[in-house]
Amino acid sequence: MLSYRHAFHAGNHADVLKHYVLTQVLAHAAGKDKPFWYIDTHAGAGMYALDKGYATQNAEYVNGIGRLWSASDLPASIADYVSLVKGLNPDKSLRLYPGSPKVAQQLLRDDDRARLFELHPSDAKLLRQLFKDAGRRVMIETTDGFAGIKAMLPPPPRRAVVLIDPPYEEKQDYQRVIKMLQDSLERFATGTYILWYPLLQRPEPQQMLDRLAKLPLKSWLHVSLTVQRPSPEGFGMHGSGLFIVNPPWTLPALLAEAMPYLVDKLGLDDGAHHTLESHIP
């Protein structure tokens, strides 16, 4: 199926959590001298208009990045993320929201590389247009990232941040994520893997987390953000989470400060809360 278009959801609460954490992980990777690769298994279009097209239908960004845009009390790490988004909106109006590849581009150095996978032909075309001047620093493949990542691991510099962010429009994606992560760790055990997932009233997300908990991982972090009580009808996404393998050792402390703030700013009712647990030797 290729019906999913992230443009409908650009800048929502799930993007805020995902991209805030991504900026922190990439900044930590860039803090070391040796180059690294950024690998995105489901890259999307790379940039999204918020004032026209798909994003205006539900305007999910209003209760996401929109709630942080003018805030004057942002914790420093969240301020870095919001500043990155503002840098892509030079007229100071919130008109554009970056997808994960564009977020990453802002933090990659000259020697770092991005390897992007996007199966949807329309989004892949937009992604190529966005990075048409990036040269060899960015490689884009119109293929399934679940399979394509195998050829990328291990990366030549032996350092990488991998974002695994499927749309989960098929139930099988939850099983594919586990299989891909297991295979990737066999090929490249020291990479940092960021797995995003939705919080839904269905069993698959929790089943996936249960399987992740059984993997023989030396270092991991799990964070989730719930913005509202699940709907009585059982539909819709009420939050999202990230499971990170080999996270930066600095990340738990940053999230311990940032997550209560995000709950306060992005929460829609008294069901809003966060979870944070980690094991980093």
Residue pairs with C-beta under 8 A, 6 or more apart in sequence:
1 169
1 170
2 119
2 120
2 121
3 169
4 120
4 167
4 169
5 54
5 120
5 122
5 123
6 44
6 45
6 48
6 99
6 123
6 167
7 45
7 48
7 49
7 53
7 54
7 55
8 54
8 55
8 57
8 58
8 60
9 15
9 58
9 60
10 48
10 50
10 54
10 55
10 60
10 61
10 97
10 99
11 48
11 50
11 55
11 60
11 61
11 64
11 65
11 66
11 94
11 97
12 60
12 61
12 63
12 64
13 60
13 63
13 64
13 225
13 227
13 239
13 240
13 266
14 64
14 196
14 198
14 237
14 239
14 240
15 61
15 64
15 65
15 97
16 64
16 65
16 68
16 81
16 262
16 266
17 223
17 225
17 240
17 241
17 242
17 262
18 100
18 165
18 194
18 196
18 240
18 242
19 81
19 98
19 100
19 103
20 77
20 78
20 81
20 258
20 262
21 194
21 223
21 242
21 244
21 251
21 255
22 100
22 103
22 104
22 161
22 163
22 194
23 80
23 81
23 84
23 103
23 107
24 77
24 80
24 81
24 248
24 250
24 251
24 254
25 161
25 192
25 194
25 244
25 247
25 248
25 251
26 38
26 103
26 104
26 107
26 108
26 161
27 80
27 107
28 248
28 250
28 251
29 36
29 159
29 161
29 192
29 248
30 36
30 107
30 108
30 109
30 112
32 159
34 157
34 159
35 109
35 111
35 112
35 113
35 157
35 159
36 112
36 155
36 157
36 159
36 160
36 161
37 112
37 113
37 114
37 115
37 152
37 155
37 156
37 157
37 159
37 160
37 161
38 101
38 104
38 108
38 112
38 113
38 114
38 115
38 160
38 161
38 163
39 114
39 115
39 116
39 149
39 152
39 155
39 160
39 161
39 162
39 163
40 100
40 101
40 104
40 114
40 115
40 116
40 117
40 145
40 162
40 163
40 165
41 117
41 145
41 146
41 148
41 149
41 162
41 163
41 164
41 165
41 166
41 180
42 117
42 118
42 119
42 145
42 164
42 165
42 166
42 167
43 99
43 100
43 101
43 116
43 117
43 118
43 123
43 127
43 140
43 145
44 99
44 100
44 101
44 118
44 123
44 127
45 99
45 118
45 122
45 123
45 126
45 127
45 130
46 98
46 99
46 101
46 102
46 116
46 126
46 127
46 130
46 131
47 88
47 96
47 97
47 98
47 99
47 102
47 126
47 130
48 54
48 55
48 96
48 97
48 98
48 99
49 55
49 95
49 96
50 56
50 59
50 61
50 94
50 95
50 96
50 97
51 95
55 61
55 97
61 94
61 97
63 227
63 266
63 268
64 266
65 82
65 85
65 94
65 97
66 94
67 265
67 266
68 74
68 78
68 82
68 265
69 82
69 86
69 94
71 82
71 265
74 82
74 261
75 257
75 258
75 261
77 254
77 257
77 258
78 258
78 261
78 262
84 98
84 103
84 106
84 107
85 94
85 97
85 98
86 92
87 106
88 96
88 98
88 102
88 106
89 95
89 96
98 106
100 163
100 165
101 114
101 116
101 127
101 130
101 131
101 138
102 130
104 114
104 161
104 163
105 114
105 131
105 134
105 138
108 114
108 137
110 137
112 137
113 136
113 137
113 138
113 139
113 155
114 131
114 134
114 137
114 138
114 139
115 138
115 139
115 141
115 152
115 155
116 127
116 131
116 138
116 139
116 140
116 141
117 140
117 141
117 143
117 144
117 145
117 148
117 149
118 124
118 127
118 140
118 141
118 142
118 145
119 142
119 143
119 144
119 145
121 142
124 140
124 142
127 140
128 140
131 138
131 140
141 148
145 164
145 166
146 166
146 176
146 180
149 162
149 180
149 184
150 183
150 184
150 187
152 160
153 160
153 184
153 187
153 188
153 191
154 160
154 187
154 188
154 191
155 188
155 191
158 188
158 190
159 190
159 191
160 188
160 191
160 192
161 191
161 192
161 194
162 184
162 191
162 192
162 193
162 194
163 194
163 196
164 177
164 180
164 181
164 193
164 194
164 195
164 196
165 194
165 195
165 196
166 173
166 176
166 177
167 173
168 174
168 197
168 198
168 204
171 204
174 197
174 204
174 205
174 207
174 208
175 208
177 195
177 197
177 208
178 208
178 211
178 212
181 193
181 195
181 212
181 215
181 245
182 215
184 191
184 193
185 191
185 193
185 215
185 245
190 246
191 245
191 246
192 244
192 245
192 246
192 247
192 248
193 244
193 245
193 246
194 242
194 243
194 244
195 212
195 242
195 243
195 244
195 245
196 240
196 241
196 242
197 205
197 208
197 209
197 240
197 241
197 242
197 243
198 205
198 237
198 239
198 240
199 205
199 224
199 226
199 237
199 238
199 239
199 240
199 241
200 236
200 237
200 238
201 230
201 231
201 234
201 235
201 238
205 241
209 222
209 241
209 243
212 220
212 243
217 245
217 279
218 246
218 281
219 245
219 246
219 247
219 279
219 280
219 281
220 243
220 244
220 245
220 246
220 247
220 278
220 279
220 280
221 242
221 243
221 244
221 247
221 251
221 252
221 255
221 276
221 277
221 278
221 279
221 280
222 241
222 242
222 243
222 244
222 275
222 276
222 277
222 278
223 241
223 242
223 244
223 255
223 259
223 274
223 275
223 276
224 239
224 240
224 241
224 242
224 274
224 275
225 239
225 240
225 241
225 259
225 262
225 263
225 266
225 274
226 238
226 239
226 271
226 272
226 273
226 274
227 238
227 239
227 263
227 266
227 267
227 268
227 272
228 238
228 239
228 267
228 268
228 269
228 271
228 272
229 238
229 269
229 270
229 271
230 236
230 238
230 271
231 238
238 271
241 275
244 251
247 278
247 280
249 280
251 278
252 276
252 278
252 280
255 276
256 276
259 274
259 276
260 274
262 274
263 272
263 273
263 274
266 272
267 273
